[in-house]
Amino acid sequence: MGYTGVWRIPVSGLQEILVIVLLFVLIIFLPRRLGRAGSEKKAGKILKALSGRARLCVIVSAVWLLSCTVYFRPWSGEILEFALIGLCPVILGWGALWVADGFKKNQDA
């Protein structure tokens, strides 16, 4: 099995990290890019719609997932620890923000 240079991450592990990052980006940005049925959004409007706080949360989530992936190496059998410490906080955090945003929009209407 080949290794990438400095971090001694197996190449197959690096591919899995990239797949996780790709899925994360698609889950977050693809629905916004497609918009609702019948309305089109431009890329510039999407970036302007994200506040600085939301952008910071996206970066922190990505860095957290990447660091947990490198530390726990879920491809080598540490899947449960990675899921509990790496994925659960990100999923619960974004879920809580999503629910809070829904309540906020419901109160404004």
Secondary structure, 3 states (H helix, E strand, C coil): CCECCCCCCEHHHHHHHHHHHHHHHHHHHHHHHHCCCCCCCCHHHHHHHCCHHHHHHHHHHHHHHHHHHHHHCHHHCCHHHHHHHHHHHHHHHHHHHHHHHHHHHHHHC
